[in-house]
Amino acid sequence: MKNGDKKKLYIVDVDYETWGYDMIIYNHTGSKSYGDDDIPFGKIDFIELAE
């Protein structure tokens, strides 16, 4: 994250909401059926993908 935080999460969806920004919908459980929270792309410094 741009603030220095690191997050390990499971991406459920990438969405554009009425607030006017793109975001990643994610959870920490690995469930593919729902997301717990979101992160706007503007707060992300880089994304590292893992298998």
C-alpha positions in Angstrom: 0.0 0.0 0.0 1.1 3.6 -0.5 1.1 4.1 3.3 3.6 1.2 3.7 1.2 -1.5 4.9 1.3 -4.9 3.3 -1.8 -7.1 2.9 -2.2 -10.7 2.0 -5.7 -11.1 0.6 -7.9 -13.0 -1.8 -9.3 -10.9 -4.7 -13.0 -11.5 -5.3 -13.8 -8.8 -7.9 -12.6 -5.6 -9.4 -15.3 -3.0 -9.6 -16.1 0.6 -10.4 -18.6 2.0 -7.9 -20.7 5.2 -7.9 -18.1 6.9 -5.7 -16.1 7.3 -8.9 -13.1 5.1 -8.4 -11.9 1.6 -9.3 -11.5 -0.8 -6.4 -10.5 -4.3 -5.5 -13.1 -6.3 -3.6 -11.4 -8.8 -1.3 -11.6 -11.1 1.7 -9.1 -13.0 3.9 -10.9 -16.4 3.9 -10.4 -17.4 0.2 -14.2 -17.6 -0.4 -15.0 -16.8 -4.0 -18.6 -15.9 -3.2 -18.2 -12.6 -1.3 -15.9 -9.9 -0.4 -15.4 -8.4 3.1 -14.0 -5.1 2.1 -12.5 -3.0 -0.7 -9.4 -1.1 -1.5 -9.4 1.8 -4.0 -6.7 1.5 -6.7 -5.5 5.0 -5.6 -4.2 3.5 -2.3 -2.3 0.7 -3.9 1.5 1.1 -4.6 2.0 -2.3 -6.3 0.4 -5.8 -6.5 2.4 -9.0 -6.2 0.6 -12.1 -7.3 1.2 -15.5 -5.8 0.0 -19.0 -6.9 
